[in-house]
Amino acid sequence: MENENTKALYIIVNAGFSEEAIEITRACGAKGATIINARGTAGSQYKLNGIHYEPEKEMIISLVDKEVADKIMTEVRESVGVATPAQGICFCMPVERMTLLKKY
């Protein structure tokens, strides 16, 4: 299915803040999302007793219309952005093609 208006929206936050980010996406009109546990490597690694620790992250992925993506990105910046304890970043990418699966 071709759809130039659909965007893949990515939100990456510190572990424990994904529910807050999901609430934002739903309030702005997103229908659903996928949460993936991840780990970050950007400058926050440290070593303790010979063990490397990397910060735990959560990545939220959602397919939304462009207008919804714009609303979500604004709200994410204010509520869970880099200036908050969530240290969130958000970006979107165009979806060139997608296939919708039939619900059972």
C-alpha positions in Angstrom: 0.0 0.0 0.0 1.4 3.4 -1.0 1.0 6.2 1.5 3.1 9.3 1.4 1.4 10.7 4.6 2.4 7.9 6.9 5.5 8.4 9.1 7.5 5.9 11.3 7.9 7.8 14.6 10.7 6.8 16.9 11.0 7.9 20.5 14.0 6.9 22.6 13.9 7.5 26.4 15.7 6.3 29.5 14.3 3.1 30.9 11.1 3.6 33.0 9.8 6.5 30.9 8.1 4.6 28.0 4.7 4.7 29.6 4.8 8.4 29.8 5.8 8.6 26.2 3.0 6.2 25.2 0.5 8.4 27.0 1.7 11.4 24.9 1.4 9.4 21.6 -2.2 8.3 22.5 -3.3 11.8 23.6 -2.0 13.1 20.2 -3.9 10.5 18.2 -1.6 7.5 17.7 -3.5 4.2 17.7 -0.7 2.0 19.0 3.1 1.5 19.4 5.8 -1.1 20.0 8.2 -0.8 22.9 11.7 -2.2 22.5 14.2 -2.5 25.3 17.6 -1.1 24.2 20.9 0.2 25.6 22.7 3.4 24.8 26.3 3.9 24.0 26.6 7.7 23.7 29.0 8.9 26.3 27.3 7.5 29.3 29.2 4.2 29.6 31.1 3.5 32.8 33.1 0.7 34.3 32.8 -0.6 37.8 34.8 -3.5 39.1 35.8 -4.4 35.6 32.2 -4.5 34.4 31.0 -2.1 31.6 27.6 -0.6 32.3 25.6 1.0 29.5 22.4 3.0 30.2 19.1 1.2 29.7 16.8 2.7 27.1 13.4 2.1 25.8 12.5 2.7 22.1 8.9 3.4 21.1 8.0 2.9 17.4 4.6 4.0 16.0 3.2 4.5 12.5 1.2 7.7 12.4 0.0 10.4 10.0 2.3 13.4 9.4 0.1 15.7 11.4 0.0 13.4 14.4 3.8 12.9 14.2 4.2 16.7 14.3 2.0 17.0 17.4 3.8 14.1 19.2 7.2 15.5 18.5 6.3 18.8 20.0 4.8 17.2 23.1 7.7 14.8 23.5 10.2 17.7 23.4 8.3 19.4 26.2 7.4 16.4 28.4 10.1 13.8 28.0 12.8 15.6 26.0 16.5 15.9 26.6 16.0 18.6 29.2 14.0 16.1 31.4 15.0 13.0 33.4 13.7 10.9 30.5 16.5 12.3 28.3 14.2 11.6 25.3 14.8 12.1 21.6 12.2 11.8 18.9 12.5 11.6 15.1 10.3 10.4 12.2 11.0 8.9 8.9 8.8 8.5 5.8 7.1 5.1 5.2 7.4 4.3 1.5 5.3 1.1 1.6 3.5 -0.9 4.1 1.3 -4.0 4.4 -1.6 -4.0 6.8 -2.3 -7.4 8.5 -5.8 -8.6 8.9 -7.1 -8.6 12.5 -8.4 -11.9 13.8 
